[in-house]
Amino acid sequence: MATTASPRGEALVRRLGADVIVDYTKEAFETALKDYDGAFDLVGGDTLARSFAVVKPGGLVVSLAGAPEPTTARKDLGRPGLVPLFWLASLGPRLRGLGRKVRYRYLFMHPSGSDLADLARRIDDGAIEVVIDRIVPFAQIGEAFAHLESGHAKGKIVVRMLD
Ligand SMILES: NC(=O)c1ccc[n+]([C@@H]2O[C@H](COP(=O)([O-])OP(=O)(O)OC[C@H]3O[C@@H](n4cnc5c(N)ncnc54)[C@H](OP(=O)(O)O)[C@@H]3O)[C@@H](O)[C@H]2O)c1
């Protein structure tokens, strides 16, 4: 598995299982990585557009930060009325994928008790590690959001409601 990281995150992603790490502050990842089965984009924009170049034909690009597409409306949201809007919104990545025979999907997080129970089991088993950047008291929630918005948090920020 390959991933991008800056030197700030390199030790963390290596510990989490990355075999290949591309420093995104110095190198364009699509020149270093080729022919992967899939790519998972957490950044969107230009990073999403470039992700198609690292995936082989028949593969899949999934984005958490790009545009929702028609399957998001039909399957994930159960709102077929949104198909035309999402079709238009995702035209860029879908056309990019069509040219390379790579599918595009948007990952939409939605509340699900059974998914959370499954995640909790995997965390208890040690299959998933929860990475916590920091734990802050409620009084410091403003600073915590500012840190999150900086785009450089390393994992989750937990807010303590009671001291
Ligand atoms: N679709 C959904 O339902 C859904 C749900 C939740 C979140 N999201 C979206 O998912 C995205 C990711 O959120 P997140 O909570 O994981 O955190 P985030 O705060 O966006 O990501 C922080 C991490 O990304 C690294 N990073 C920043 N720019 C990068 C780049 N150009 N290339 C590679 N790595 C980069 C930073 O590393 P360095 O500090 O080392 O630079 C930092 O470790 C956000 O856009 C969020 O809005 C979507």
The ligand as an ORCA input file, in Angstrom:
! r2SCAN-3c Opt
* xyz 0 1
  N     -17.638     12.453      2.482
  C     -17.849     12.517      3.776
  O     -18.878     12.076      4.268
  C     -16.770     13.116      4.660
  C     -16.752     12.815      6.038
  C     -15.721     13.331      6.800
  C     -14.737     14.134      6.214
  N     -14.805     14.414      4.887
  C     -13.767     15.220      4.235
  O     -12.604     14.422      4.137
  C     -11.455     15.244      4.079
  C     -10.394     14.696      4.994
  O     -10.701     15.000      6.312
  P      -9.763     14.553      7.515
  O     -10.587     14.662      8.734
  O      -9.116     13.258      7.183
  O      -8.618     15.589      7.720
  P      -7.817     16.776      7.102
  O      -7.685     17.748      8.218
  O      -8.370     17.254      5.834
  O      -6.420     16.075      6.807
  C      -5.311     16.297      7.591
  C      -4.130     15.445      7.118
  O      -4.003     15.495      5.682
  C      -2.653     15.753      5.323
  N      -2.683     16.550      4.089
  C      -3.045     17.831      3.953
  N      -2.957     18.206      2.636
  C      -2.528     17.102      1.954
  C      -2.235     16.829      0.593
  N      -2.357     17.773     -0.363
  N      -1.836     15.576      0.250
  C      -1.708     14.610      1.202
  N      -1.964     14.819      2.519
  C      -2.361     16.042      2.881
  C      -2.051     16.506      6.497
  O      -0.684     16.133      6.583
  P       0.502     17.179      6.930
  O       0.106     17.915      8.173
  O       1.655     16.267      7.168
  O       0.638     18.083      5.762
  C      -2.848     15.959      7.700
  O      -2.213     14.849      8.283
  C     -11.930     16.670      4.366
  O     -12.023     17.353      3.120
  C     -13.317     16.465      4.970
  O     -14.175     17.542      4.706
  C     -15.798     13.913      4.112
*
